[in-house]
Amino acid sequence: MQSLKQLARKLKKETYAIYLASIDPRVPWYARMLAGVTVAYAFSPIDLIPDFIPILGYLDDLIIVPLGIWLVIKMIPPEVLAECREKAAAEIDRGKPINRAAAVVIVAIWIGFGILAAISLKQIFKR
């Protein structure tokens, strides 16, 4: 059980380091985009497959997030990633990051996607 907690802490640090890399101008634009999507999905309260669906609900979290993190890490220049990891570790040791504004933005984006989907479905069924 202790190793699972250590793995969860490491994943949190990696995710925060990737977030820091996503706002670093030294990182290529495509890596910043994928980093942003990966971090948003990791911290989003909404999943592609809801968690209440047996096995598959948690399987998407166990595959999509680590795969996204792995891909982003491969795209980020090593010196930038090392710097971001140091910053992330320092921030987490100080008890940060707690960003309620980011949570509000993520939820607003999902609501926006829901509205767009509803409008699209309405237009499809009007035909």
Salt bridges, closest charged atoms under 4 A:
GLU14 OE2 - ARG85 NE 2.87
ASP24 OD2 - ARG26 NH2 2.82
GLU83 OE2 - ARG26 NH2 3.08
GLU83 OE2 - LYS87 NZ 3.55
GLU91 OE2 - ARG94 NH2 2.30
